[in-house]
Amino acid sequence: MSTASTIPAFSDLTVGQDIGSRSIAVTRTDLVKYAGASGDFNPIHWNEAFADGVGLPGVIAHGMFTMGAAVQLVADWAGDPAAVVDFQTRFTKPVPVADTTGTPEPGALIEVSGAIGALDADAGTARVDLTVVSAGQKVLMKAQAVVRLA
Amino acid sequence: MTINPDLQGRSYPAAEVYDVGREKIREFARSVKATHPAHFEVDAAKALGHSDLVAPPTFAIIVAQRADAQLIEDPDSGIDFSRVVHAEQRFIHHRPIVAGDRLLAELHVDGVRAMGGGAMITTRAEIFALAPGAAGSREAVATSTSSILVRGEGQ
């Protein structure tokens, strides 16, 4: 969980180094909350019949929910969320979220891990490459966050 | 419905100001399961050198998608929102977004590429903050680039 961790020292980092991992449990309620917070009310993220009707495998998470939740690993590692100066991804697979309303079970799990992909000593930045998997499939590709450490 | 190929190169000027509030930062942070105290406690944000609560790294999507809506809702664009899939996204932060910012977004359509019966459309929202006190003065805050795939029939 969150603690104001110490900010990593650029000189201590090496390419390939792991920054950690976390597992994000997702429910339909989470998608409704994200819709409200973001203003993205596309019904494919909350209405099963609508999602099925447009050929999706049921209700799917907003790509931006997955992107926004995945980067929290980096923000916490960096010690300051504002240190993330550049963040990009491709959305390659949808994350279907089962309706588990009324049970303690999540509707999907998103597994996030990160490693240092590149270091730029002149800019004082580290690129963290994220691996983001749900139900055994990579759901984000080229998920890269550039962190300013100096 | 076909996508209008003349969209490429089109720009939509900044429409309305988006006022970044503390509770919106907290709400958005919770919604992406962010727990860093700089999103929730002003003192924690100030301890890191920020003037107020810091927005999460993807917060700019709120402003960018409002700007995108101008294109998607433009009857001339030919875009059916129910067939839109988000394909790529990038944020470049020129400086952090903090509570109290008054943001504007200019939208640029950088690319339109036919794909099967549909199209891939790349938009860029240039997000600025109105500088307090100085009328008309702007500060570059973030650049959000989105590629959306508009699926054709049978895709």
Chai-1 contact restraints between the chains, C-beta under 6 A:
chainA,res_idxA,chainB,res_idxB,connection_type,confidence,min_distance_angstrom,max_distance_angstrom,comment,restraint_id
A,M1,B,T35,contact,1.0,0.0,6.0,A-B,restraint_1
A,S2,B,T35,contact,1.0,0.0,6.0,A-B,restraint_2
A,S2,B,H36,contact,1.0,0.0,6.0,A-B,restraint_3
A,K33,B,S31,contact,1.0,0.0,6.0,A-B,restraint_4
A,Y34,B,S31,contact,1.0,0.0,6.0,A-B,restraint_5
A,A37,B,E27,contact,1.0,0.0,6.0,A-B,restraint_6
A,A37,B,F28,contact,1.0,0.0,6.0,A-B,restraint_7
A,A37,B,S31,contact,1.0,0.0,6.0,A-B,restraint_8
A,S38,B,I62,contact,1.0,0.0,6.0,A-B,restraint_9
A,G39,B,I62,contact,1.0,0.0,6.0,A-B,restraint_10
A,V54,B,S82,contact,1.0,0.0,6.0,A-B,restraint_11
A,G63,B,H86,contact,1.0,0.0,6.0,A-B,restraint_12
A,M64,B,I61,contact,1.0,0.0,6.0,A-B,restraint_13
A,M67,B,T58,contact,1.0,0.0,6.0,A-B,restraint_14
A,G68,B,V32,contact,1.0,0.0,6.0,A-B,restraint_15
A,G68,B,T58,contact,1.0,0.0,6.0,A-B,restraint_16
A,A69,B,V32,contact,1.0,0.0,6.0,A-B,restraint_17
A,A69,B,K33,contact,1.0,0.0,6.0,A-B,restraint_18
A,V71,B,P57,contact,1.0,0.0,6.0,A-B,restraint_19
A,Q72,B,A34,contact,1.0,0.0,6.0,A-B,restraint_20
A,A75,B,H36,contact,1.0,0.0,6.0,A-B,restraint_21
A,D76,B,H36,contact,1.0,0.0,6.0,A-B,restraint_22
A,D80,B,L48,contact,1.0,0.0,6.0,A-B,restraint_23
A,P81,B,H36,contact,1.0,0.0,6.0,A-B,restraint_24
A,P81,B,A38,contact,1.0,0.0,6.0,A-B,restraint_25
A,P81,B,V54,contact,1.0,0.0,6.0,A-B,restraint_26
A,P81,B,P56,contact,1.0,0.0,6.0,A-B,restraint_27
A,A82,B,V54,contact,1.0,0.0,6.0,A-B,restraint_28
A,A82,B,P96,contact,1.0,0.0,6.0,A-B,restraint_29
A,V84,B,P57,contact,1.0,0.0,6.0,A-B,restraint_30
A,V85,B,H93,contact,1.0,0.0,6.0,A-B,restraint_31
A,D86,B,I92,contact,1.0,0.0,6.0,A-B,restraint_32
A,F87,B,P57,contact,1.0,0.0,6.0,A-B,restraint_33
A,F87,B,F91,contact,1.0,0.0,6.0,A-B,restraint_34
A,Q88,B,R90,contact,1.0,0.0,6.0,A-B,restraint_35
A,R90,B,E88,contact,1.0,0.0,6.0,A-B,restraint_36
A,F91,B,H86,contact,1.0,0.0,6.0,A-B,restraint_37
A,F91,B,A87,contact,1.0,0.0,6.0,A-B,restraint_38
